[in-house]
Amino acid sequence: MKRILLLSLWLVLSSQASCSDEGRPPQSSDIASDSTDSLTITFMAGAETGFSDDEKQLITDLIRRAEQEVRALLPTLPDVIEVTAMVIDGNVDIVEGVTGRADAPGKVLIEISSVFPSGTTAAAQSALSSTIFHEFYHLGRGWTIQGNKFGPGIPIAAVNQGLASVFAEEYTGVYCEAAYSYPENAAEWLEEVLALPVDPDYSTWMMGEHSDGRNPIGYRLGRYIVHQATTNSGKCVFELSTLAPEDILKLAEPPPASHGRRDTRRYP
């Protein structure tokens, strides 16, 4: 699902610097797989290039390690997971060169940019682990494109993306400011989103650019919601993960003034 926010941003950011693939190791032309009892990784060619053998090994090592770490944290993770990795020539610098989505229960697609500064290897080293944490969190919670366990609506999407973003950030230390930072008036964004109809344009409110220039609203708002829910309730991301989106939204509401509680923490 992390991939969703990037589609329209690619157009906005297309003028950012990209680097050449010159000097990359020779690419492998085969579509190859690597499997364990709980994890299958499939490499597919994309754009005009595929992964080199060295890149495949690095990606395999990073995904295997991340899978083991996430399994130790999330007991709800599917017993068997299939990850498909492919190289793209799109600019996704906003998320450090790696994006992904949870396609279905137990199935994740990972896309790694060949035009990330210093190339595919640098992108994988920078953000592959955090992307796996993000997408595997979705698998554990049931927020997938097919077989989704949740109803429609931007507030629900924002909560689920916020949980995955905070989980990945807390356990990998990777934070993409352009994609996930929220402004001081984020509470106003929340009021605005809560007043939306059930089926507004998803791109406008989650992944793309709003007519007033804001982007990507839903992902940035989701991180704010989780931070506020934690501040107001004292619940960590794991405890929040057991709750329905509606309950998390209630926890994110400002407490009554008579309680005298304020959020004294500052988030970037």
N, C-alpha and C positions, 0 to 999 in steps of 0.2 A: 504493500500500500504506500510505502514511502515514495514510490515511483510517480504516483498520481500528481503530486504537487509540482513536478518538474516540467510537464509538457509545454505549458505556455511560457514558463520561465526560460526555457532554452532560447526562445525567440528574443526575449529581452536581453539575455546575456550573451548572445552569439558573438558580440564584438570583443568578448574577453579573450585574452591571449590563449593560444593553443600551441602545442609543440609537435614537432615532426616525429614520425615513427622511425626515422633513420637511426640506425644503431641498435634497433630491437633485435633480439635473438631470432633466428629463423623460426617461422611459425609452423605449427603442425597442421596438416590439412585434414587430419582424421577427427571425427567426433568420437571422443573417448569418454569412458566412465570410470569412476572409482567408487567402490562400495564397501561398507561394513554392515554388520547386522542391523544397525539403526539409521544408517545414512548412505544415500547414493548421490554422487555428484556427477552430473553429465555436462560435458563441455560442447558447446555448439558454436559454429562459425556465425558471425554476424557482421554487418557493415561490409567492408571489403577485406577484412582480415580476421584471422582466428587467433587463438592463444598459442604462444610458443610452449614448448615442453617445460621450460623453466617456469613460465608463468602458471601453467597448470599445476605444477608441483607446489608453488607458493600458495596458490589459491586453495588447493586441497588441504594443505597444512593449516592454513588460517581458518577454513571452515570447520575442519575436524576439531581443532582446539576450541573454537567458539561453541560448537555443538556440545562438547563435553561440559563446558562452563555453564551454558544455559540449562542443560539437563540437571545439573546440580542445584540450580536455583528454581526451576519451574517444573514441578511434578506433573503438570497438566500437558506437557509437551507430548505430541504424538509419538508412539513407539517407533515408528519408521518415518523418516523424512526424505523427500527427494528434492535436491537442489539442482536447478539448471543454471549454468553460468554462460553468459555470452558477452562478447566484446561489442561495444557500440562506438560510433564516431560522433555522438552528440556531446555537447558541452554540459556537463553536470557538476561543474566546479562548486556550485552552491552546496552540494553535499559531499564534497571532497572526492568527486570522481566515481562514486559507486552509488547505485540506486537499486531498488528491488520492489517486489510485491509478493504478498501471500496469495497465490492463485486459488488454492483450494486446500482443504484439510490435508496436512502433510506435504504440501507442494509449494515451493518457493522459487521464484525467478530472480536471478541476480544479473545486473548489467554493469559492466565495468568500462569506463571510457578510455579510448585509445588516445584522445586528445587532451587528457588531463596533463598539466605540466609535469614533465619527466616521464610521462607515459603510463601504460597499464600497470606495471609493477608498482610504481609510486602510488597510484590510486588504490590498489589492493592493500598495500601496506598502511595507507592513511585511514581508510574507512570501511574495508570489507568486514572486519570483525564487528564494528558497531552496526552495520547494516544487517548482519546475521542476527545480532541480538534483537534488533528492532523487528525484523520479519518473523523470527521464531517466537517472539512475544505474541505477535498476532496469532500464530498457530496455536499457542497455548491458551489464548483467550477466545479463539473462535471467530476472529475478525478477518475473514477471508472473502475473496471476490465470489467464489462459488461455495455454497454451503455455509453462508454467513449466518451466525447465530443471533444477530441483532437486527433491529428494525431500521427504517430509513430516518433521515434527518441529519442536518449539519451538526446539531449539538451532540448527537451520539457519535458521529464520525470524529468530531473534534476530541471528545473524551478518549476514544480508543486510540487515536493517533497520539494524543498527549501521553497516555500511559506508556505506549511503546517507546516514544521519544525519551521520556524521563528514565525509563528502565535502561535503555541503551546508553544514555549519557552517564548515569550513575555507575554503571558497571564496566564501561570501557573508557570513560574519560573523554570521549570524543563529543564535541559540541560544535554544531554548524550554526553560527550566529545568524547568517542571512536567512536560513530556513526556519529557525525555531525561536528567535528572540521575540519578545513582546513589549509593547510600549507601556508607559505609565498609565495610560487610559484604557488598558485592556479590559477593565470591568465594563466599560461602555460597549466594547466589541461584544462581550458576552450578552449584555442586554439586547443588543441588536440581533444577534444570532438566535437567541431564545424566542424572539418575536417573529422569526421567519416561518413561512408555511412549511409543511413537511417535505415538499419536493422542489426546493429552489434549484437553480443551476449549480451542480456540484463543482464544476470547474471554477466558477466565479468565487465561491465561498471557501473552497478547500485548497485547490491546487494552483489556481491561476491568478490573474490580476483583476481586481475589482475595478469598476468604472472610475472610482476615485483614486486609483493608483496603489491601493494596498495589496500586498501579496506576501506569502500565501496565508490568508487569514486563518483558516481552520487549523493548520498545523501549529502556528504560533499561539493561537488562542488555546489549543489543547494543552500545551505545556503550562500556560498560565493557570488553567483550570486545575490541573494536577497539583501544581505548587500551592494554590490557594486551599485546595481540599486538604492537603497535608498540613498546612499552617493552621487551619481552623480546627482540624480533628486530631492532629498528632499521628495520623495513620501514614505508614510508609507506602511505597508503591505496591508492595506485595499485599498489604492489607486492603488497599484500594482496589486491587485486582479482583477481589472476591465480591465486589459490589457491582450493581447495575449502573449504567451510565447516569440514569436519573438520580440515583442516590449520591453519586459523586458530584453531580451538578449542584445538588442541595448543599453538600458540604463546602462547595466552593463559594457559596453566597456569603457576603460579609456578615459577621456575627452582629447581633443587636448592640447598639452603642452602649447600652447599660452594662454590657459585659466588660467593657474597658479593654478589649483585646485588639491588638493591632498586629499586622504583619511587619515585623521589624527587619526581616531578611530582605536582601536585595538580590535579584536574579538578573543576569545579563539579558 
